[in-house]
Amino acid sequence: MQLQAEEVMCLNVICEEAREVRSGLDGYLRVIPIVGGSVEGRVRGSVVSGGADWNTEKPNGDAHVFAKYLLETDDGEYIAVENEGILEKDSTARIKTVPRFTADENGKYAWLNKGVYVGSLEGGKVPNSVEIHVYRIG
């Protein structure tokens, strides 16, 4: 059986400059505030200001990323997102993160609560932004 990947959304996430916590027990911590953005695809809407990416650079140059933020759909529903991954310093791999979603179990987007998702991550088209393509694996 061959796995299929369906792109379900593309997020354009706008960030502010990182807040440098600096060296800690796990590495060099930067907290990157998420201040807005947009969502296109099977889910359409905006990225709500107030989330953040907790980015810890390890001594070997890899980074552990953990972002938590909220989406507001064009039809007024909210979807919570937790997106985690390891960004390898020298990797050219396209898939970087594993997003998890929490949507109203009785709402239009309940399907996001189930399934396996992966995300590609790259610099966005404007400064201080990233573009995340989210795929459902099945």
C-alpha positions in Angstrom: 0.0 0.0 0.0 1.4 3.4 -1.0 0.7 6.4 1.2 -1.0 9.4 -0.4 -0.5 13.0 0.7 -3.2 15.6 0.2 -2.4 19.3 0.8 -5.1 20.6 3.0 -3.9 24.2 3.7 -1.2 26.7 3.2 -0.5 29.1 6.0 1.4 32.4 5.5 2.4 33.3 9.1 3.7 36.7 10.0 6.1 37.0 12.9 7.8 39.7 14.9 11.5 39.7 15.7 12.6 37.0 18.1 12.9 37.5 21.8 16.3 36.1 22.8 16.1 34.1 26.0 19.6 32.9 25.1 21.5 29.9 26.4 19.6 27.5 28.6 19.9 23.8 29.6 18.5 22.6 26.3 20.2 25.1 24.0 19.8 28.7 22.7 16.1 29.7 23.1 14.4 32.2 20.9 10.7 33.0 21.3 9.2 34.3 18.0 5.8 36.0 18.4 3.2 35.2 15.8 1.2 38.3 14.9 -1.0 37.4 12.0 -1.3 35.8 8.6 -3.6 34.0 6.3 -4.8 30.4 5.6 -5.8 29.1 2.1 -7.0 25.7 0.9 -9.7 23.5 2.4 -9.4 25.8 5.4 -9.6 29.5 4.6 -9.2 32.4 7.1 -6.6 34.1 9.2 -3.9 33.4 11.7 -4.8 35.1 15.0 -2.2 37.3 16.7 -1.0 36.0 20.0 0.8 32.7 19.3 4.5 32.0 19.3 7.2 29.7 18.1 9.6 28.5 20.9 12.7 27.8 18.8 15.7 26.1 20.6 18.9 25.9 18.7 20.9 22.8 19.8 24.8 22.8 20.1 25.0 20.8 16.8 23.1 23.6 14.9 19.8 21.8 14.6 16.7 23.5 16.0 13.7 22.2 17.9 10.6 24.3 17.0 7.3 24.3 18.8 4.7 26.7 17.7 1.2 27.2 19.3 -1.3 29.5 17.7 -4.9 29.9 16.6 -6.7 30.1 13.3 -10.0 31.8 12.6 -11.8 30.5 9.6 -13.7 32.8 7.2 -17.0 31.2 8.5 -16.2 32.1 12.2 -14.8 28.9 13.7 -11.5 28.7 15.6 -8.9 26.0 15.2 -6.0 25.5 17.6 -2.7 24.5 16.2 0.4 23.0 17.7 3.2 22.5 15.2 6.5 20.8 16.3 9.6 19.7 14.5 13.3 19.5 14.2 15.0 21.7 11.6 18.2 20.0 10.7 21.1 22.5 10.0 22.1 21.0 6.7 19.0 19.1 5.7 17.3 19.6 2.3 14.2 17.6 3.4 11.0 19.3 2.5 8.9 17.9 5.5 9.9 19.7 8.7 7.0 19.7 11.2 4.1 17.6 12.5 1.1 19.9 13.1 -1.8 18.8 15.4 -5.2 20.5 15.3 -8.1 21.0 17.7 -11.4 22.0 16.2 -15.0 21.8 17.4 -15.9 18.1 17.3 -19.4 19.1 16.1 -18.2 21.7 13.6 -17.3 21.8 9.9 -13.6 21.3 10.6 -13.9 18.2 13.0 -12.0 16.2 10.3 -8.8 18.0 11.4 -9.0 16.3 14.8 -8.2 13.0 13.2 -5.5 11.8 10.9 -1.8 12.3 10.5 -0.4 15.6 9.2 3.0 16.9 8.2 4.2 20.3 7.2 6.8 21.9 5.0 8.3 25.1 6.2 10.1 27.8 4.2 10.7 31.5 4.4 7.7 33.6 3.4 7.4 36.2 0.6 7.6 39.1 3.1 10.2 39.7 5.8 9.6 38.0 9.1 7.2 35.5 7.7 7.1 31.7 7.0 5.0 29.7 4.6 3.7 26.3 5.9 2.1 23.8 3.6 0.1 21.2 5.6 -0.5 17.7 4.1 -2.8 15.0 5.4 -1.2 11.5 5.0 -3.4 8.6 4.3 
